Amino acid sequence: MTKQNPFALLCTAGLFAIFSSTISKSPALPLFAAHLGAGPSGVGMVASVSALTGILASIPAGILADRFGRRRLLAVSGFVFATAPLLYLVVENIWQLALVRFYHGFATAIFIPVAMAFVAGLHETGRGEKIGWFSTSTLLGRFAAPVAGGAVIGAYVYAPALGFRGVYILCGIAGLIALALLLRLPAEDTGQAGPHDWSRAFAEFRAAASNRLILVTAAAEASILFAYGTFETFLPLHALKEGHSAYIVGLLLSSQVITLALTKPVMGRFSDRHGRKPQIIAGTLAGALCLLGFSVSIGLLPLLSLSVMFGLCISVVTSATSAYIADLSRKEGLGSSMGILGSVMDIGHTTGPLAAGFIAAAFGFGAAFMGAAAVLGLACASFTVVMATSPNVAGFPLSRE
């Protein structure tokens, strides 16, 4: 990667950054928390802390990126990726682990929205495809991390403390590589908006936060992540209850990740050429139908088919939503717009398992999937109505209709 190729540099940094972030929690985090003496409630608390950071920090990160420049904020996220793993090595109790997770959560809370703004600022044409390739690079890191983490922990099965140390050392190495790559990004002189003053930064945030087209698009992405959170939490339990093995559960989850990684650039290019709005509507509606299918399917082939189809639905929606929000935003306010998207999508991803858990406890797993389908259906209807009744907004041209 060279300084003259910022997009490729950022994609490579994204792979190592998300590998680092994911290996710190999957499968190490719940096992490490239990090793420290945490019960189920303590494990759940620690697992949710970094998501809380994402909800709280994404919008400020976007505003700061508009104020000081995206390159500087990406360097800050790289610093957290590189330093947080060192703190796991000195953790001795569950509360220290929660504090480390809160700090570590700033890495992705800053990196994802600011990197998306960086990509969108570099590419006004072909934006959906470029965002798709960036997402695929992060998905590769997300896919490889649990395999590597599980292998390290498994190698030290009789000395778990050494296994956890090995995982977090590997996590730190990946974080250092991400930091080194992010520091090589060029100054924002390639068509992106550079830094500007506080009044301009807050003005851009207010403009984005008051634009109902941006908000309803962010809500559509939050709904698909609400559904994804339900899927990844309760499909394994549903499949095990119906007599499938843990191997089959892994196959169902992996098939979805592979589908996402392979199709995101394709779906992004499709939205560039054929329009974002129809793609978002079709994806949310098809996703709702897939979830209804999960509520009644018990066989391997139906579950596998639905997993692949639902992964495709996630790809269809998310490859268009972020690009559409970028289309609706001024270049100077891309950080704020992506920060809003990041915060809203974290809310969706976090509340999905919580809401579905209450429904599943009362009515069973099938009802949990139906509840998530209802959320997707409502988001689809809301998006359709708002888009049908909203004229073009001055300063936010509706390109690629």
C-alpha positions in Angstrom: 0.0 0.0 0.0 1.3 3.5 -0.8 0.6 7.0 0.3 -0.8 7.7 -3.1 -3.6 5.0 -2.7 -5.6 6.1 0.3 -8.6 3.9 -0.4 -6.6 0.7 -0.5 -4.6 1.8 2.5 -7.8 2.4 4.5 -9.3 -1.0 3.4 -6.2 -2.8 4.6 -6.2 -0.9 7.9 -9.9 -1.8 8.2 -9.2 -5.5 7.9 -6.5 -5.4 10.7 -8.6 -3.0 12.9 -11.7 -5.1 12.8 -9.7 -8.3 13.2 -8.2 -6.7 16.3 -11.5 -5.6 17.7 -13.3 -8.9 17.0 -10.6 -11.2 18.3 -10.8 -9.3 21.6 -14.4 -10.5 22.1 -15.1 -13.6 20.0 -14.7 -16.1 21.5 -12.3 -14.8 24.1 -14.4 -12.2 26.0 -17.1 -14.4 27.6 -14.6 -17.1 28.4 -12.2 -14.5 29.9 -15.0 -13.0 31.9 -16.0 -16.4 33.3 -12.3 -17.1 34.0 -12.3 -14.0 36.2 -15.3 -15.3 38.1 -18.2 -13.5 36.4 -21.6 -15.2 36.3 -24.1 -14.9 33.4 -25.2 -11.4 34.3 -21.6 -10.2 34.6 -20.7 -11.7 31.2 -23.7 -10.0 29.6 -22.7 -6.7 31.2 -19.2 -6.8 29.9 -20.3 -7.8 26.5 -22.7 -4.8 26.2 -20.2 -2.2 27.4 -18.4 -1.6 24.1 -21.8 -1.3 22.3 -22.7 1.4 24.8 -19.5 3.2 23.9 -20.5 3.0 20.2 -23.9 4.6 20.9 -22.4 7.4 22.9 -19.3 8.1 20.9 -20.2 7.8 17.2 -21.9 11.2 16.9 -19.2 13.2 18.8 -16.6 11.3 16.6 -18.3 12.5 13.5 -18.5 16.1 14.7 -14.8 16.0 15.7 -13.9 14.6 12.3 -15.7 17.5 10.6 -13.9 19.9 13.0 -10.3 18.6 12.9 -10.3 16.4 9.8 -11.0 12.7 9.3 -7.4 11.7 9.0 -6.7 12.9 12.6 -9.7 11.1 14.0 -8.7 7.9 12.3 -5.3 8.2 13.9 -7.0 8.5 17.3 -8.9 5.4 16.6 -5.7 3.6 15.6 -4.1 4.7 18.9 -7.0 3.0 20.8 -6.8 -0.1 18.7 -3.0 -0.4 19.5 -3.1 0.4 23.2 -6.3 -1.2 24.5 -5.1 -4.8 24.1 -2.2 -4.0 26.5 -4.7 -3.3 29.2 -6.3 -6.7 29.0 -3.0 -8.2 30.1 -3.2 -6.5 33.5 -6.9 -7.1 34.2 -7.6 -8.9 37.4 -11.3 -8.6 38.0 -14.6 -8.1 36.1 -14.9 -4.4 36.8 -11.4 -3.7 35.4 -12.4 -5.8 32.3 -15.6 -3.6 31.9 -13.5 -0.4 32.0 -11.1 -1.8 29.4 -14.0 -2.8 27.2 -15.4 0.7 27.5 -12.1 2.2 26.4 -11.7 -0.3 23.6 -15.2 0.5 22.3 -13.9 4.0 21.3 -11.8 2.3 18.6 -14.6 1.1 16.4 -17.0 3.9 17.5 -14.6 6.4 16.0 -13.2 4.2 13.2 -16.3 3.0 11.4 -18.2 6.3 10.9 -15.1 8.3 10.2 -13.7 5.8 7.8 -17.0 5.6 5.9 -17.0 9.4 5.7 -13.4 9.3 4.4 -14.4 6.8 1.7 -17.5 8.8 0.7 -15.4 11.9 0.5 -12.9 10.3 -1.8 -15.5 8.9 -4.2 -18.6 10.9 -5.3 -19.1 8.5 -8.2 -19.2 4.7 -7.6 -19.6 5.5 -3.9 -21.8 2.5 -3.1 -19.3 0.1 -4.6 -16.4 1.6 -2.8 -18.2 1.6 0.5 -19.0 -2.1 -0.3 -15.4 -3.0 -0.8 -14.5 -1.2 2.4 -17.2 -3.2 4.3 -15.9 -6.4 2.7 -12.4 -5.7 4.0 -13.7 -5.3 7.5 -15.9 -8.5 7.2 -12.8 -10.5 6.3 -11.2 -9.4 9.6 -14.4 -10.1 11.4 -14.6 -13.6 9.9 -10.9 -14.5 10.5 -10.7 -13.3 14.1 -12.9 -15.9 15.9 -11.0 -18.7 14.1 -7.6 -17.3 15.2 -8.8 -16.6 18.7 -10.4 -20.0 19.1 -7.2 -21.6 17.8 -5.0 -19.8 20.4 -7.3 -20.5 23.3 -7.6 -24.2 22.2 -3.8 -24.5 22.1 -3.6 -23.5 25.7 -6.7 -25.4 26.9 -4.9 -26.6 30.0 -3.4 -23.2 30.7 -6.3 -20.8 30.0 -4.5 -17.7 31.4 -1.7 -18.1 28.9 -4.3 -18.6 26.1 -6.0 -15.3 26.9 -2.7 -13.5 27.1 -1.9 -15.0 23.6 -5.2 -13.7 22.2 -4.7 -10.2 23.5 -1.0 -10.1 22.3 -2.3 -11.0 18.8 -5.0 -8.4 19.2 -2.4 -5.8 20.0 -0.2 -6.8 17.1 -3.1 -6.3 14.7 -4.0 -3.0 16.4 -0.4 -1.8 15.9 -0.5 -2.7 12.2 -3.8 -0.8 11.8 -2.3 2.3 13.6 0.8 2.2 11.3 -1.4 2.1 8.2 -3.7 4.8 9.4 -0.8 7.1 10.1 0.2 6.7 6.4 -3.0 8.2 5.1 -2.4 11.3 3.1 -3.6 14.8 4.2 -7.2 15.6 3.2 -6.3 17.2 -0.1 -7.8 14.6 -2.4 -11.2 16.1 -2.9 -12.3 15.6 0.7 -13.5 18.4 3.0 -10.7 19.4 5.3 -10.9 20.7 8.9 -13.0 23.7 9.7 -14.1 25.7 12.8 -16.5 24.7 15.6 -19.4 26.8 14.4 -19.3 25.2 10.9 -18.9 21.7 12.4 -22.0 22.1 14.7 -23.9 23.7 11.8 -23.2 20.6 9.7 -24.4 18.3 12.5 -27.6 20.3 13.0 -28.3 20.1 9.3 -27.8 16.4 9.2 -29.7 15.7 12.4 -32.7 17.7 11.2 -32.9 16.0 7.8 -35.7 13.4 8.0 -34.4 11.7 4.9 -31.1 11.0 6.6 -32.8 9.9 9.8 -35.3 7.5 8.2 -32.4 6.0 6.2 -30.4 5.5 9.3 -33.5 3.9 10.9 -33.8 1.5 8.0 -30.2 0.3 8.6 -30.8 0.1 12.4 -33.8 -2.1 11.7 -31.8 -4.6 9.6 -29.2 -4.7 12.4 -31.9 -5.1 15.0 -33.0 -8.2 13.0 -29.4 -9.3 12.6 -28.8 -9.1 16.4 -31.9 -11.3 16.9 -30.7 -13.7 14.3 -27.1 -14.1 15.6 -28.3 -14.5 19.2 -31.3 -16.8 18.9 -30.9 -18.8 15.7 -28.2 -20.9 17.4 -30.6 -21.6 20.3 -33.4 -22.3 17.9 -31.3 -24.7 15.8 -29.9 -26.5 18.9 -33.5 -26.9 20.2 -34.5 -28.5 16.9 -31.7 -31.1 17.3 -29.0 -29.6 15.1 -25.3 -29.8 16.2 -23.0 -27.0 17.1 -21.2 -27.7 13.8 -24.4 -26.9 11.9 -24.9 -23.7 13.9 -21.4 -22.6 12.9 -22.3 -23.4 9.3 -25.4 -21.3 9.4 -23.7 -18.3 10.9 -20.6 -18.6 8.6 -22.7 -18.9 5.5 -24.2 -15.5 6.3 -20.9 -13.7 6.8 -19.5 -15.2 3.6 -22.6 -14.1 1.7 -22.2 -10.5 3.1 -18.5 -10.4 2.2 -19.0 -11.6 -1.3 -22.0 -9.5 -2.2 -21.4 -6.1 -0.6 -19.4 -4.6 -3.5 -21.8 -6.0 -6.0 -24.8 -4.6 -4.2 -23.1 -1.3 -3.8 -22.4 -1.1 -7.5 -26.0 -2.1 -8.2 -27.2 0.8 -6.1 -24.8 3.2 -7.9 -26.4 2.2 -11.2 -30.1 1.6 -10.4 -30.9 3.7 -7.3 -30.6 3.4 -3.5 -34.2 3.8 -2.5 -35.7 0.8 -4.3 -32.9 -1.3 -3.0 -33.5 -0.3 0.6 -37.2 -1.0 0.3 -36.7 -4.4 -1.4 -34.0 -5.4 1.1 -36.0 -4.6 4.3 -39.1 -6.3 2.9 -37.3 -9.4 1.8 -35.5 -9.5 5.2 -38.8 -9.5 7.0 -40.0 -12.4 4.9 -36.7 -14.3 5.8 -37.3 -13.8 9.5 -40.8 -15.1 9.2 -39.3 -18.1 7.5 -37.0 -18.7 10.5 -40.0 -18.7 12.8 -41.4 -21.9 11.1 -38.3 -23.6 9.6 -36.5 -26.5 11.4 -34.8 -28.5 8.7 -31.1 -28.0 7.8 -31.7 -27.0 4.1 -34.4 -24.4 4.9 -32.4 -22.9 7.7 -29.2 -22.8 5.5 -31.1 -21.3 2.6 -32.8 -18.7 4.8 -29.4 -17.8 6.4 -27.8 -17.1 3.0 -30.9 -15.2 1.8 -31.0 -13.1 5.0 -27.2 -12.3 4.6 -28.0 -11.2 1.1 -30.8 -8.9 2.4 -28.4 -7.3 4.9 -26.0 -6.7 2.1 -28.7 -5.2 -0.1 -29.8 -2.8 2.6 -26.5 -1.8 4.1 -24.7 -1.3 0.8 -27.3 1.3 -0.1 -28.1 3.1 3.2 -24.6 4.4 4.0 -24.1 5.5 0.3 -27.5 7.2 0.3 -26.8 9.1 3.5 -23.5 10.3 1.9 -25.5 11.3 -1.2 -27.8 13.4 1.0 -25.0 15.1 2.9 -22.7 18.0 2.2 -19.1 17.0 1.8 -18.2 19.2 4.8 -20.7 17.3 7.0 -20.0 13.7 6.0 -18.5 13.0 9.4 -21.6 14.2 11.3 -23.9 12.2 9.0 -21.9 9.0 9.3 -21.7 9.6 13.1 -25.5 9.7 13.3 -25.7 6.6 11.2 -23.2 4.8 13.4 -25.0 5.7 16.6 -28.5 4.7 15.3 -27.2 1.4 13.9 -25.5 0.6 17.2 -28.8 1.2 19.0 -30.5 -1.2 16.6 -27.9 -3.9 16.9 -27.9 -3.6 20.7 -31.7 -3.5 21.3 -32.4 -6.4 18.9 -31.2 -9.2 21.2 -32.7 -7.5 24.3 -36.2 -7.1 22.9 -36.1 -10.5 21.2 -35.0 -12.0 24.5 -38.1 -10.8 26.3 -40.3 -12.0 23.5 -38.6 -15.4 23.4 -38.9 -15.9 27.1 -42.6 -15.2 27.0 -43.6 -16.8 23.7 -40.7 -18.8 22.3 -38.1 -18.4 19.6 -40.6 -18.3 16.7 -42.2 -15.2 18.2 -38.8 -13.5 18.6 -38.2 -13.9 14.9 -41.7 -12.6 14.1 -41.1 -9.6 16.3 -37.9 -8.7 14.4 -39.8 -9.2 11.1 -42.4 -6.7 12.3 -39.7 -4.1 13.1 -38.3 -4.6 9.5 -41.8 -4.2 8.1 -42.4 -1.0 10.0 -39.0 0.4 8.9 -39.8 -0.5 5.3 -43.2 1.2 5.5 -41.8 4.3 7.2 -38.9 4.7 4.7 -41.4 4.3 1.8 -43.8 6.9 3.1 -41.1 9.5 3.9 -39.4 9.1 0.6 -42.7 9.4 -1.3 -43.6 12.6 0.6 -40.3 14.4 0.7 -39.2 16.8 -2.0 -35.6 17.4 -2.7 -34.1 19.4 0.2 -31.9 22.4 -0.6 -28.3 21.5 0.0 -29.1 17.8 0.2 -29.6 16.8 -3.5 -31.3 13.4 -4.0 -28.9 11.9 -6.4 -29.2 8.4 -7.9 -33.0 8.3 -7.4 
